Amino acid sequence: MSTKTSLPTPSLTGRQRLVLTLLLGAQFMFALDFSIVTVALPAMGRELGIADGDLQWVITLFALSAAGLVLLMGRIGDYYGRKRMFLIGMVILTIASAAGGIATDPAILFGARVGQGLATAITMPAALSLLTTSFEEGPLRNKALGLNGALLSLGFAVGAVLGGVLTDVFGWRFTFFINVPVGIIILALAPFVIKDLSERIQQKLDVPGAITLTLGLLALVLGVTSVEREGWASPTTLGLLGLAIVAFVVFWNIEARSSHPLAAVTILKRPSVFLGNLGGLVTFSMESGKVFLLTIYLQRVLESSAFATGLAFGVLGAGAFTGGLVAATIINKIGAKATLVLGLGLQGLSTLSFLFLGLNAGLGFTQILVATAIGGFGHVLVIVAYTVAVTSGLPDSEQGLASGLAGQTQQVAFTIGTPIVSAIALAFTTTNFADPSTVQAILGGVHFGLIINAVIILGAAAVILAFLPSKKAVSPEPELVPAESA
């Protein structure tokens, strides 16, 4: 891959470092928001009078608004300005977080989570597009995307731990309030630091495509999240999933005929876009599903506290962060395809190792600490490699679309991963044990769910290895030294 002759030695300027800090800080906040409230759910329910069966809406409403709108918002950023969308999203996030922190009834809390999800849909593709267009394709962009992947995964892993600490020490409201000062700082600096260097697309928004895509995504997320409550064969689940399929078929036909498509089918047909997003979908969904199964193991089999459970996943965050630091170097040497396969392999094989989990608490904790660190390392390799694969070789005018696809993949995966593996584990226990509530039944369900989890990951690695075209690795990554002038 060639580099621009005007920049013989690529390096980060002072402005680029500040841009990177602001954009990565925003991405970390959104990853944190997905998981930070999970541990605090019981406390929220007790104070606001939310029934146990309705607590899941605190998570689901966030996921619905984020996953259902992220591609549309990414395309709007292409049309009307990514910096503008980034700032709008940060304003909404800050206000919604403050509203959640002062909520006095369930309706306000649920509305705040919708607002946070909307802010995620607006800001994540804008931030990723600004990131990819602020750095030339090659080592510097790979480095930026590596840090981005590390902080995304670290935010998800840290969220459970930080949520437990904030809830125990300050109360559940601080799981919302923590966003407010960070949002204010970003809003104070971003208008003067971040520049939108890409040209805006001058065309009308594809309204029919936007409606059908959003409807399909909402139906998909609602259908999958209903599996835990009603099962795969329930009329509600089947109806929603059927509606999603119909909506996606209609969406594809609209895009094929539209003169100004929301998502041109040509980009969806690119092997790097399709298979890259497949890797992202699998790594995010199966990682969240794995964390859920291990949480069940720690709390229901070993009877660990919520705080101890959060700490058990602390090393996962360390492994993920390390993976993000070295991912760009690995991609530069072996390419995005090989890195995707390597990362999925590490994640899948480390997941298989959990089949040896038993009733011994000491051995269980030790194995989780070691294997989640290895799996987290591989997980972030996949995140960075799939982002590089999806966004490389595209003009700036399509970066918002590609980034929106990548963000949509992440949000949908986070949402469907836990219900799928939970339903698989529950089906195994109810089929094979007279009393599914026994420790042996729960452990059996965890083991079976982890087997399926690993098979899906390794299967995706095989598909990518077989069908994703290889590209030459870029030149070795240069040392990132400050430029003489910022």
HURA-V28341 format. One record per pair of residues at least 6 apart in sequence whose C-alpha atoms are under 7 Angstrom apart, sorted by the first residue. I is the first residue (numbers start at 1). J is the second residue. If there is no record, write none. Layout:
i:I j:J
i:I j:J
This chain:
i:1 j:474
i:11 j:480
i:11 j:481
i:11 j:482
i:11 j:483
i:12 j:480
i:12 j:481
i:12 j:482
i:12 j:483
i:13 j:482
i:13 j:483
i:13 j:486
i:14 j:482
i:14 j:483
i:14 j:486
i:15 j:193
i:15 j:486
i:19 j:193
i:19 j:194
i:22 j:186
i:23 j:127
i:24 j:148
i:27 j:124
i:27 j:152
i:28 j:151
i:28 j:152
i:28 j:155
i:30 j:120
i:31 j:152
i:31 j:155
i:31 j:156
i:32 j:155
i:32 j:156
i:32 j:159
i:34 j:156
i:35 j:156
i:35 j:159
i:35 j:160
i:36 j:159
i:36 j:160
i:36 j:162
i:36 j:163
i:36 j:175
i:37 j:163
i:37 j:175
i:38 j:160
i:39 j:160
i:39 j:163
i:39 j:164
i:40 j:163
i:40 j:164
i:40 j:167
i:40 j:172
i:41 j:55
i:43 j:172
i:44 j:172
i:45 j:51
i:45 j:55
i:48 j:104
i:48 j:105
i:48 j:106
i:50 j:106
i:58 j:110
i:58 j:113
i:61 j:113
i:61 j:114
i:62 j:113
i:62 j:114
i:62 j:116
i:62 j:117
i:63 j:117
i:63 j:411
i:63 j:415
i:64 j:218
i:64 j:221
i:65 j:114
i:65 j:117
i:65 j:118
i:66 j:117
i:66 j:118
i:66 j:120
i:66 j:121
i:66 j:411
i:67 j:121
i:67 j:217
i:67 j:408
i:67 j:411
i:67 j:412
i:68 j:214
i:68 j:217
i:68 j:218
i:69 j:121
i:69 j:214
i:70 j:121
i:70 j:122
i:70 j:404
i:70 j:407
i:70 j:408
i:71 j:401
i:71 j:404
i:71 j:405
i:71 j:408
i:72 j:210
i:73 j:121
i:73 j:122
i:74 j:122
i:74 j:125
i:74 j:126
i:74 j:400
i:74 j:401
i:74 j:403
i:74 j:404
i:75 j:262
i:75 j:400
i:75 j:401
i:77 j:85
i:77 j:126
i:77 j:400
i:78 j:200
i:78 j:201
i:78 j:397
i:78 j:400
i:79 j:200
i:79 j:201
i:79 j:202
i:80 j:200
i:81 j:200
i:82 j:126
i:82 j:130
i:82 j:196
i:83 j:126
i:83 j:195
i:83 j:196
i:85 j:122
i:85 j:123
i:85 j:126
i:86 j:122
i:86 j:123
i:86 j:126
i:86 j:127
i:87 j:187
i:89 j:119
i:89 j:122
i:89 j:123
i:90 j:119
i:90 j:123
i:90 j:183
i:90 j:187
i:92 j:115
i:92 j:119
i:93 j:115
i:93 j:116
i:93 j:119
i:94 j:179
i:94 j:180
i:94 j:183
i:96 j:112
i:96 j:115
i:96 j:116
i:97 j:112
i:97 j:116
i:97 j:176
i:97 j:177
i:97 j:179
i:97 j:180
i:98 j:176
i:98 j:177
i:98 j:180
i:99 j:112
i:100 j:108
i:100 j:109
i:100 j:112
i:100 j:176
i:101 j:173
i:101 j:174
i:101 j:176
i:101 j:177
i:103 j:109
i:124 j:407
i:125 j:400
i:125 j:403
i:125 j:404
i:125 j:407
i:126 j:400
i:128 j:403
i:129 j:399
i:129 j:400
i:129 j:403
i:130 j:196
i:132 j:141
i:133 j:396
i:135 j:141
i:137 j:392
i:138 j:474
i:139 j:328
i:139 j:332
i:139 j:477
i:142 j:328
i:142 j:388
i:143 j:328
i:145 j:384
i:146 j:324
i:146 j:325
i:146 j:327
i:146 j:328
i:146 j:384
i:147 j:324
i:147 j:325
i:149 j:324
i:149 j:380
i:149 j:383
i:149 j:384
i:150 j:320
i:150 j:321
i:150 j:323
i:150 j:324
i:150 j:380
i:151 j:321
i:153 j:317
i:153 j:320
i:153 j:380
i:154 j:317
i:154 j:320
i:154 j:321
i:157 j:313
i:157 j:314
i:157 j:316
i:157 j:317
i:158 j:314
i:158 j:317
i:160 j:310
i:161 j:307
i:161 j:310
i:161 j:311
i:163 j:175
i:164 j:307
i:166 j:172
i:166 j:174
i:166 j:175
i:198 j:396
i:199 j:397
i:201 j:397
i:203 j:260
i:204 j:260
i:206 j:260
i:206 j:261
i:206 j:262
i:209 j:251
i:209 j:254
i:209 j:255
i:209 j:262
i:210 j:262
i:212 j:247
i:212 j:250
i:212 j:251
i:213 j:247
i:213 j:248
i:213 j:251
i:215 j:247
i:216 j:243
i:216 j:244
i:216 j:247
i:216 j:248
i:217 j:244
i:219 j:240
i:219 j:241
i:219 j:243
i:219 j:244
i:220 j:240
i:220 j:241
i:220 j:244
i:221 j:412
i:221 j:415
i:221 j:416
i:222 j:240
i:223 j:237
i:223 j:240
i:223 j:241
i:224 j:416
i:224 j:419
i:225 j:416
i:225 j:419
i:226 j:237
i:227 j:237
i:227 j:419
i:227 j:423
i:228 j:419
i:228 j:422
i:228 j:423
i:255 j:261
i:255 j:262
i:255 j:263
i:255 j:264
i:255 j:265
i:256 j:265
i:263 j:401
i:267 j:273
i:268 j:274
i:271 j:468
i:272 j:389
i:272 j:390
i:272 j:468
i:273 j:389
i:273 j:390
i:275 j:464
i:275 j:468
i:276 j:386
i:276 j:389
i:276 j:390
i:277 j:386
i:277 j:406
i:277 j:409
i:279 j:382
i:279 j:386
i:279 j:460
i:280 j:382
i:280 j:383
i:280 j:386
i:280 j:409
i:280 j:410
i:281 j:409
i:281 j:410
i:281 j:413
i:282 j:457
i:283 j:379
i:283 j:382
i:283 j:457
i:284 j:410
i:284 j:413
i:284 j:414
i:285 j:413
i:285 j:414
i:285 j:416
i:285 j:417
i:286 j:417
i:286 j:453
i:288 j:414
i:288 j:417
i:288 j:418
i:289 j:417
i:289 j:418
i:289 j:421
i:290 j:450
i:292 j:418
i:293 j:446
i:295 j:309
i:297 j:443
i:297 j:446
i:298 j:304
i:298 j:309
i:299 j:305
i:301 j:359
i:301 j:439
i:301 j:443
i:302 j:359
i:302 j:361
i:312 j:365
i:312 j:369
i:313 j:369
i:315 j:369
i:315 j:372
i:315 j:373
i:316 j:372
i:316 j:373
i:316 j:376
i:317 j:376
i:318 j:373
i:319 j:373
i:319 j:374
i:319 j:376
i:319 j:377
i:320 j:376
i:320 j:377
i:320 j:379
i:320 j:380
i:322 j:377
i:323 j:377
i:323 j:378
i:323 j:380
i:323 j:381
i:324 j:380
i:324 j:381
i:327 j:381
i:327 j:384
i:329 j:477
i:330 j:339
i:331 j:339
i:331 j:385
i:331 j:473
i:332 j:473
i:332 j:474
i:332 j:475
i:332 j:476
i:332 j:477
i:333 j:473
i:333 j:474
i:333 j:476
i:334 j:473
i:335 j:471
i:335 j:472
i:335 j:473
i:336 j:385
i:336 j:388
i:336 j:389
i:337 j:468
i:337 j:470
i:339 j:381
i:339 j:382
i:339 j:385
i:340 j:381
i:340 j:382
i:340 j:385
i:340 j:386
i:341 j:461
i:341 j:464
i:341 j:465
i:343 j:378
i:343 j:379
i:343 j:381
i:343 j:382
i:344 j:378
i:344 j:379
i:344 j:382
i:344 j:457
i:344 j:458
i:344 j:461
i:345 j:458
i:345 j:461
i:346 j:374
i:346 j:375
i:346 j:378
i:347 j:375
i:347 j:378
i:347 j:379
i:348 j:454
i:348 j:457
i:348 j:458
i:349 j:454
i:350 j:371
i:350 j:374
i:350 j:375
i:351 j:450
i:351 j:454
i:352 j:450
i:352 j:451
i:352 j:454
i:355 j:447
i:357 j:364
i:358 j:364
i:387 j:406
i:390 j:402
i:391 j:399
i:391 j:402
i:391 j:403
i:421 j:449
i:424 j:449
i:425 j:445
i:425 j:446
i:425 j:448
i:425 j:449
i:426 j:445
i:428 j:445
i:429 j:436
i:429 j:441
i:429 j:442
i:429 j:444
i:429 j:445
i:430 j:436
i:433 j:441
i:436 j:442
